[in-house]
Amino acid sequence: MRTFYTIKNTTMSYTYEYPRPAVATDCVVFGFNGRDLQILLIERGNEPFKGCWAFPGGFMNMDETAEQSALRELQEETGLAINRIKQLGAFSDVQRDPRGRVVSIAFYALIRPAEVTGGDDASEARWFALDDVPRLAFDHDYILRKAMQQLRKDIHFEPIGFDLLNKSFTMPELQRLYEAILGVRFDRRNFEKKMLQTGILQIVEDEEDDDDLFEQLTSKPGRKGRKFSFNKENYDRFKQDNNFKLEF
């Protein structure tokens, strides 16, 4: 590729002779079905690793950013169109791709599970419970471990349920989400006390949620579980002041 610079009305051309690794992008998409933390995977339709499961992704075009590439590949291979992803990191192990020297910039996203369909060079797209994820192609097992480490770190500083739960939810649903991410079990009363102390939850009064994906839980026989929603104003204030931290 030639790059041109204009200096004092003189156009100069520079060509650098050095190896140019390819750049790819991958998307680690998390979902939550009310009980299990889920991962979105595609079945590869082409070699290498044909028939194996991997994250949605592909090579970056010359006219797009890494983020644009990741969002485009995600939509092409799963039919899922989202507009917010967070960069996880660059993965550059020399032997990570048998096709040659390929550096992947990985992103991750948190969404409510949606219907997906395999497309482009993906034979199939499917949600997997975290405990049921098969062995992945390339270095995607390593990328998944890194994504989980980042998610477990972020959950202490951001109320991740904003993106994974319905607009209104019960405390047991929120607790199951945190347990699924952190891989631990919490005492119910202690968890509720900690969450209410943050100030980011508010009670939803007399709301019927016809689109609720999760079962209606009861705190006592014959009585519906109390529902909550996130107080975005308080959350935004916490983020601006950089003083939100959740300790269990």
RAQUI-V724435 format. One record per backbone hydrogen bond with DSSP energy under -0.5 kcal/mol. CO is the residue of the C=O (numbers start at 1). NH is the residue of the N-H. E is the energy in kcal/mol with one decimal. If there is no record, write none. Layout:
BEGIN
co=CO nh=NH e=E
co=CO nh=NH e=E
END
This chain:
BEGIN
co=3 nh=14 e=-1.6
co=5 nh=7 e=-0.6
co=5 nh=12 e=-2.4
co=7 nh=10 e=-1.4
co=9 nh=11 e=-0.5
co=10 nh=7 e=-2.4
co=10 nh=12 e=-0.6
co=12 nh=5 e=-1.9
co=14 nh=3 e=-1.4
co=15 nh=17 e=-0.5
co=16 nh=18 e=-1.1
co=19 nh=21 e=-0.6
co=22 nh=103 e=-2.7
co=23 nh=60 e=-2.8
co=24 nh=105 e=-2.7
co=25 nh=58 e=-1.8
co=26 nh=107 e=-2.5
co=27 nh=29 e=-0.8
co=27 nh=56 e=-0.6
co=28 nh=30 e=-0.6
co=28 nh=109 e=-2.2
co=29 nh=40 e=-1.9
co=30 nh=111 e=-2.4
co=31 nh=38 e=-3.4
co=36 nh=33 e=-1.7
co=37 nh=130 e=-2.8
co=38 nh=31 e=-2.0
co=39 nh=41 e=-0.5
co=39 nh=128 e=-2.6
co=41 nh=126 e=-2.6
co=42 nh=44 e=-0.6
co=42 nh=54 e=-2.2
co=43 nh=123 e=-2.5
co=43 nh=124 e=-0.8
co=44 nh=51 e=-3.0
co=49 nh=52 e=-2.2
co=52 nh=44 e=-3.0
co=53 nh=137 e=-2.3
co=54 nh=42 e=-2.9
co=56 nh=27 e=-2.5
co=58 nh=25 e=-2.7
co=61 nh=64 e=-1.2
co=65 nh=69 e=-2.3
co=66 nh=70 e=-2.5
co=67 nh=71 e=-2.4
co=68 nh=72 e=-2.3
co=69 nh=73 e=-2.7
co=70 nh=74 e=-2.2
co=71 nh=75 e=-2.0
co=72 nh=76 e=-2.7
co=73 nh=77 e=-2.3
co=74 nh=78 e=-1.6
co=74 nh=80 e=-0.8
co=75 nh=79 e=-1.9
co=77 nh=119 e=-1.1
co=78 nh=117 e=-2.7
co=79 nh=81 e=-0.6
co=80 nh=82 e=-0.6
co=86 nh=108 e=-2.8
co=89 nh=106 e=-2.8
co=90 nh=92 e=-0.5
co=91 nh=104 e=-2.4
co=93 nh=96 e=-1.7
co=97 nh=100 e=-1.5
co=100 nh=102 e=-1.0
co=101 nh=22 e=-2.2
co=103 nh=24 e=-3.0
co=104 nh=91 e=-3.2
co=104 nh=106 e=-0.6
co=105 nh=26 e=-1.5
co=106 nh=88 e=-3.0
co=106 nh=89 e=-1.5
co=107 nh=28 e=-3.0
co=108 nh=86 e=-2.6
co=109 nh=30 e=-3.0
co=119 nh=122 e=-2.2
co=121 nh=45 e=-2.4
co=121 nh=123 e=-0.6
co=124 nh=43 e=-2.9
co=126 nh=41 e=-2.6
co=128 nh=39 e=-2.9
co=129 nh=132 e=-2.1
co=130 nh=133 e=-1.0
co=135 nh=53 e=-0.6
co=137 nh=140 e=-2.3
co=139 nh=143 e=-2.0
co=140 nh=144 e=-2.4
co=141 nh=145 e=-1.9
co=142 nh=146 e=-2.2
co=143 nh=147 e=-2.4
co=144 nh=148 e=-2.5
co=145 nh=149 e=-2.1
co=146 nh=150 e=-2.2
co=147 nh=151 e=-2.5
co=148 nh=152 e=-2.6
co=149 nh=153 e=-1.4
co=150 nh=154 e=-2.9
co=151 nh=155 e=-2.0
co=153 nh=156 e=-1.1
co=154 nh=157 e=-1.9
co=154 nh=158 e=-1.9
co=156 nh=246 e=-2.6
co=158 nh=160 e=-1.8
co=159 nh=162 e=-2.0
co=160 nh=163 e=-1.8
co=160 nh=164 e=-1.0
co=161 nh=165 e=-2.5
co=169 nh=228 e=-3.5
co=170 nh=174 e=-1.9
co=171 nh=175 e=-2.7
co=172 nh=176 e=-2.4
co=173 nh=177 e=-1.8
co=174 nh=178 e=-2.1
co=175 nh=179 e=-2.5
co=176 nh=180 e=-2.5
co=177 nh=181 e=-2.0
co=178 nh=182 e=-2.6
co=179 nh=183 e=-2.0
co=179 nh=184 e=-0.7
co=187 nh=191 e=-2.6
co=188 nh=192 e=-2.3
co=189 nh=193 e=-2.3
co=190 nh=194 e=-2.4
co=191 nh=195 e=-2.4
co=192 nh=196 e=-2.4
co=193 nh=197 e=-1.8
co=194 nh=198 e=-0.8
co=195 nh=198 e=-0.8
co=195 nh=199 e=-0.5
co=195 nh=200 e=-0.5
co=196 nh=199 e=-0.9
co=200 nh=231 e=-3.6
co=202 nh=229 e=-2.3
co=203 nh=205 e=-0.6
co=204 nh=206 e=-0.5
co=207 nh=209 e=-0.6
co=208 nh=210 e=-0.8
co=209 nh=212 e=-1.5
co=215 nh=217 e=-0.6
co=217 nh=225 e=-2.6
co=220 nh=223 e=-2.4
co=223 nh=219 e=-0.6
co=223 nh=220 e=-0.8
co=226 nh=171 e=-0.7
co=227 nh=204 e=-2.7
co=228 nh=169 e=-2.3
co=229 nh=202 e=-2.4
co=230 nh=232 e=-1.2
co=231 nh=235 e=-2.2
co=232 nh=236 e=-3.0
co=233 nh=237 e=-1.7
co=234 nh=238 e=-2.4
co=235 nh=239 e=-2.4
co=236 nh=240 e=-2.3
co=237 nh=241 e=-2.4
co=238 nh=242 e=-0.9
co=238 nh=243 e=-1.8
co=243 nh=245 e=-0.6
co=245 nh=247 e=-0.6
END
